[in-house]
């Protein structure tokens, strides 16, 4: 930092000794103000670097600096470049802090003075090489822009080296910006300088104000894009958290009944596949999957011994078992994001004919995902081994589903599920694929006994 500051002051002294002055002080002051404002509203953008996200900044402070270099010489350009750092957002935000970022400010102020002065020297040296007035302005602007951007690359590499970062990474980030900005800035500045000289100095304001407004709009666009990316990341995180929460609930239930977790995973997968086959949105597929995972969570609130009973249930025990869907709703209703899932869980034992529980809903009054889970739940229960009976063959379970349409099950849901099962391998039909064992190695669901009994009555 000290070396850069000394170099900048030495360069300023040499320019003054060589006879350079701040021509048109009011215009230079306006350009310095514009450069500071441009830096204040600089656009932040993300770049990928070795798999890590970094944030860089880009502003149009080079435009007023280059304009000063072409028309007013190196001292004016150096002053405008250095003044741009007065608008640095970090410096402004921490102006009253005990340890303001003076190191960064002093470093960049020095480098921008040196870059601006070098741009001015290069531009002034080019002006006399081209015969036409507008041509010499274009040439001077292009040479000045290349010199300025080149020095920016050099100082960026130097800074990266001092900070212990690979210079190659800094060049990879900065060089593309340089290659695109210099050809764009040169003709703009040339036109602006020509209008300033030939038409009126007020043309400067007519250009710089819209240019800064355009940068601000671009900055707002970048912010909105970043917010959209952040929202997408937050949604993905929430989805993962939902799955982890569901897994934790299933693990809690599994502590009581070693079979239920495998059954829940199977119901979740079948329900998701039915929704997908029905052509519904991906969000509904994930919703159905989560509902399938936690559809039996209410069983953790049942009396001890009820889930583990190997034989048939008494009427009172059956009534207690039927409470699990309402208990599940009460558990899930305490989680704001699970309010709709809680509603689906409450109604996954409703029947199309109104003979289900807990509310006796009929047909379309039953949530669609609840109707889907009812089919997946009964089918997996029928095709799973129980302590008191062997699993049914898949063809028998499918026949029982077909026999219960329009009474227990939604006809369209059964038809879609049958189409899936007809084209699926046997390990899918029997829930024996590895993904069906995501939470446990075996399946069990006492409520499936109720569904099987209902289907058997129809048969």
Rosetta blueprint (number, residue, H / E / L):
1 X L
2 X H
3 X H
4 X H
5 X H
6 X H
7 X H
8 X H
9 X H
10 X H
11 X H
12 X H
13 X H
14 X H
15 X H
16 X H
17 X H
18 X L
19 X L
20 X L
21 X L
22 X L
23 X L
24 X L
25 X H
26 X H
27 X H
28 X H
29 X H
30 X H
31 X H
32 X H
33 X H
34 X H
35 X H
36 X H
37 X H
38 X H
39 X H
40 X H
41 X L
42 X L
43 X E
44 X E
45 X E
46 X E
47 X E
48 X E
49 X E
50 X L
51 X L
52 X E
53 X E
54 X E
55 X E
56 X E
57 X E
58 X E
59 X L
60 X L
61 X H
62 X H
63 X H
64 X H
65 X H
66 X H
67 X H
68 X H
69 X H
70 X H
71 X H
72 X H
73 X L
74 X H
75 X H
76 X H
77 X H
78 X H
79 X H
80 X H
81 X H
82 X H
83 X H
84 X H
85 X H
86 X H
87 X H
88 X L
89 X H
90 X H
91 X H
92 X H
93 X H
94 X L
95 X L
96 X L
97 X L
98 X L
99 X L
100 X L
101 X L
102 X H
103 X H
104 X H
105 X H
106 X H
107 X H
108 X H
109 X H
110 X H
111 X H
112 X H
113 X H
114 X H
115 X H
116 X H
117 X H
118 X H
119 X H
120 X H
121 X H
122 X H
123 X H
124 X H
125 X H
126 X H
127 X H
128 X L
129 X L
130 X L
131 X L
132 X L
133 X H
134 X H
135 X H
136 X H
137 X H
138 X H
139 X H
140 X H
141 X H
142 X H
143 X H
144 X H
145 X H
146 X H
147 X H
148 X H
149 X H
150 X H
151 X H
152 X H
153 X H
154 X H
155 X H
156 X H
157 X H
158 X H
159 X H
160 X H
161 X H
162 X H
163 X L
164 X L
165 X L
166 X L
167 X H
168 X H
169 X H
170 X H
171 X H
172 X H
173 X H
174 X H
175 X H
176 X H
177 X H
178 X H
179 X H
180 X H
181 X H
182 X H
183 X H
184 X H
185 X H
186 X H
187 X H
188 X H
189 X H
190 X H
191 X H
192 X H
193 X H
194 X H
195 X H
196 X H
197 X H
198 X H
199 X L
200 X L
201 X L
202 X L
203 X H
204 X H
205 X H
206 X H
207 X H
208 X H
209 X H
210 X H
211 X H
212 X H
213 X H
214 X H
215 X H
216 X H
217 X H
218 X H
219 X H
220 X H
221 X H
222 X H
223 X H
224 X H
225 X H
226 X H
227 X H
228 X H
229 X H
230 X H
231 X H
232 X H
233 X H
234 X H
235 X H
236 X H
237 X H
238 X H
239 X H
240 X H
241 X H
242 X H
243 X H
244 X H
245 X H
246 X H
247 X H
248 X H
249 X H
250 X H
251 X H
252 X H
253 X H
254 X H
255 X L
256 X L
257 X L
258 X L
259 X L
260 X H
261 X H
262 X H
263 X H
264 X H
265 X H
266 X H
267 X H
268 X H
269 X H
270 X H
271 X H
272 X H
273 X H
274 X H
275 X H
276 X H
277 X H
278 X L
279 X L
280 X L
281 X L
282 X H
283 X H
284 X H
285 X H
286 X H
287 X H
288 X H
289 X H
290 X H
291 X H
292 X H
293 X H
294 X H
295 X L
296 X L
297 X H
298 X H
299 X H
300 X H
301 X H
302 X L
303 X L
304 X L
305 X L
306 X L
307 X L
308 X L
309 X L
310 X L
311 X L
312 X L
313 X L
314 X L
315 X H
316 X H
317 X H
318 X H
319 X H
320 X H
321 X H
322 X L
323 X L
324 X H
325 X H
326 X H
327 X H
328 X H
329 X H
330 X H
331 X H
332 X H
333 X L
334 X L
335 X L
336 X H
337 X H
338 X H
339 X H
340 X H
341 X H
342 X H
343 X H
344 X H
345 X H
346 X H
347 X L
348 X L
349 X L
350 X L
351 X L
352 X L
353 X L
354 X L
355 X L
356 X L
357 X L
358 X L
359 X L
360 X L
361 X L
362 X L
363 X H
364 X H
365 X H
366 X L
367 X L
368 X H
369 X H
370 X H
371 X H
372 X H
373 X H
374 X H
375 X H
376 X H
377 X H
378 X H
379 X H
380 X H
381 X H
382 X H
383 X L
384 X L
385 X L
386 X E
387 X L
388 X L
389 X E
390 X L
391 X L
392 X L
393 X L
394 X H
395 X H
396 X H
397 X H
398 X H
399 X H
400 X H
401 X H
402 X H
403 X H
404 X L
405 X E
406 X L
407 X L
408 X L
409 X E
410 X L
411 X H
412 X H
413 X H
414 X H
415 X H
416 X H
417 X H
418 X H
419 X H
420 X H
421 X H
422 X H
423 X L
424 X L
425 X L
426 X H
427 X H
428 X H
429 X H
430 X L
431 X L
432 X L
433 X L
434 X H
435 X H
436 X H
437 X H
438 X L
439 X L
440 X L
441 X L
442 X L
443 X L
444 X L
445 X L
446 X H
447 X H
448 X H
449 X H
450 X H
451 X H
452 X H
453 X H
454 X H
455 X H
456 X H
457 X H
458 X H
459 X L
